[in-house]
Amino acid sequence: MPLIDILTIFPNMFSGILTESILKRAIRAGVVKIRLHNIRDYSGDKHHKVDDKPFGGGPGMVMKIEPIYDALQDILKNKKKGKARVILLSPQGRVLTQRLVKNLSKEKHIVLICGHYEGIDERVREYLATDEISIGDYILTGGELAAMVMIDSIVRLLPGALGDKNSIKSESFSKDTLEYPQYTRPANFLGMQVPQILLSGDHRAIDKWRQEQARKNTLIKRPDLIRKGRSEL
Ligand SMILES: C[S@@+](CC[C@H](N)C(=O)[O-])C[C@H]1O[C@@H](n2cnc3c(N)ncnc32)[C@H](O)[C@@H]1O
């Protein structure tokens, strides 16, 4: 069973996503094991301090390397070097895509390090992390929301996480297109009609229509995906 360890100074922030919906079921079913570690528990300081002023001056506080180093020593003890992906969440990292998510979903052990304040002592990235990943070009207050995005996107790809494994086959970004439009009952709502083809029962025609719609959707909403092709996804 894959293991995800999360290093954070706000472990309670995760209680929502880990106790609802697919993540809750996946944890209960033994699809994944997720452990939360409070970085403050590894602070040698009697006030559990994990940050300090930046060398060279400047605003805010920087998270110290020692508690993160000690937490990693504890988590990775008895593990061969290079056996875990140690990911630093950072706005400066490689931007997360479905392709990277798919790649990470094959890992046996992932460690996510959540920063806060002005960020984390650069030596964590240089010497302790194997990857630096961003969830997009904007700044969050801390790495916790980014870690949640990563956990959610990775776990749903694990075998047994979703009720129907076919649902990930045609969804957006699984190929170089977005998904086709979806409809459900009623077929007519206040005059707003579902496309007749979907009510026809002709599955070959429906498949063809869906492929065309997926391509049209992508051309209108995300033409960059078609230009870049699969290699960029
Ligand atoms: C306020 S940010 C620090 C930003 C840093 N001073 C900079 O300008 O690059 C604090 C923490 O939030 C997390 N974070 C912020 N934006 C993120 C993003 N887009 N993706 C992943 N993590 C992010 C990182 O863990 C970061 O250390």
The ligand as an SDF file (V2000), in Angstrom:
LIG
                    3D

 27 29  0  0  0  0  0  0  0  0999 V2000
    3.7890   32.5580    1.4170 C   0  0  0  0  0  0  0  0  0  0  0  0
    4.5200   31.1570    0.6550 S   0  0  0  0  0  0  0  0  0  0  0  0
    6.2040   31.6790    0.4350 C   0  0  0  0  0  0  0  0  0  0  0  0
    6.4630   32.3280   -0.8970 C   0  0  0  0  0  0  0  0  0  0  0  0
    7.9240   32.7370   -1.1060 C   0  0  0  0  0  0  0  0  0  0  0  0
    8.2590   33.8370   -0.2460 N   0  0  0  0  0  0  0  0  0  0  0  0
    8.1500   33.1310   -2.5560 C   0  0  0  0  0  0  0  0  0  0  0  0
    7.9860   34.3100   -2.8860 O   0  0  0  0  0  0  0  0  0  0  0  0
    8.4640   32.2490   -3.3930 O   0  0  0  0  0  0  0  0  0  0  0  0
    4.6210   30.0080    1.9800 C   0  0  0  0  0  0  0  0  0  0  0  0
    4.5750   28.5450    1.5960 C   0  0  0  0  0  0  0  0  0  0  0  0
    3.3660   28.2560    0.9410 O   0  0  0  0  0  0  0  0  0  0  0  0
    3.5490   27.1860    0.0360 C   0  0  0  0  0  0  0  0  0  0  0  0
    3.0790   27.6390   -1.2870 N   0  0  0  0  0  0  0  0  0  0  0  0
    2.7040   28.8910   -1.6240 C   0  0  0  0  0  0  0  0  0  0  0  0
    2.2960   28.9630   -2.8800 N   0  0  0  0  0  0  0  0  0  0  0  0
    2.4060   27.7100   -3.3940 C   0  0  0  0  0  0  0  0  0  0  0  0
    2.1510   27.1380   -4.6770 C   0  0  0  0  0  0  0  0  0  0  0  0
    1.6840   27.8690   -5.6830 N   0  0  0  0  0  0  0  0  0  0  0  0
    2.3670   25.8140   -4.8240 N   0  0  0  0  0  0  0  0  0  0  0  0
    2.8410   25.0560   -3.8100 C   0  0  0  0  0  0  0  0  0  0  0  0
    3.1100   25.5490   -2.5850 N   0  0  0  0  0  0  0  0  0  0  0  0
    2.9070   26.8620   -2.3620 C   0  0  0  0  0  0  0  0  0  0  0  0
    5.0380   26.8290    0.0570 C   0  0  0  0  0  0  0  0  0  0  0  0
    5.1910   25.6740    0.8890 O   0  0  0  0  0  0  0  0  0  0  0  0
    5.6600   28.0530    0.6760 C   0  0  0  0  0  0  0  0  0  0  0  0
    6.8500   27.7410    1.3760 O   0  0  0  0  0  0  0  0  0  0  0  0
  1  2  1  0
  2  3  1  0
  2 10  1  0
  3  4  1  0
  4  5  1  0
  5  6  1  0
  5  7  1  0
  7  8  2  0
  7  9  1  0
 10 11  1  0
 11 12  1  0
 11 26  1  0
 12 13  1  0
 13 14  1  0
 13 24  1  0
 14 15  1  0
 14 23  1  0
 15 16  2  0
 16 17  1  0
 17 18  1  0
 17 23  2  0
 18 19  1  0
 18 20  2  0
 20 21  1  0
 21 22  2  0
 22 23  1  0
 24 25  1  0
 24 26  1  0
 26 27  1  0
M  CHG  2   2   1   9  -1
M  END
$$$$
